[in-house]
């Protein structure tokens, strides 16, 4: 069965800092109980804010390091999940369910990409 990586994209500058709606944690908890039982979720995690990250760039034969926050970047990866599903449509359905758990006033985007199994061990 193919594996898919979902990259959860957020705008760190516009995330609400107050508590989300009261049902958010319950909806997320229910989904996170169901998805592993379905044998779909292989791994998931949120990421620390970009203010605690470092970008390492290789360009022109040189390495450079830039410490966060990366204010010039509007959208950043805030988390990820690795799913194993029968096909892309199933991965998209689980992703839609995940996104629907969030409060309506949030903007969260998920990029779903199949893991290229041909490059493993290359």
Secondary structure, DSSP 8 states (H G I E B T S, - for coil): --EEEEEEEE-GGG---S---TTHHHHHHHHHHHHHHTT-EEEEEE---GGG-EEEEEETTEEEEEES--TT-SSEEEEEEEEE-SSHHHHHHHHHHHHHTS-TT---EEEEEE--GGGTT-
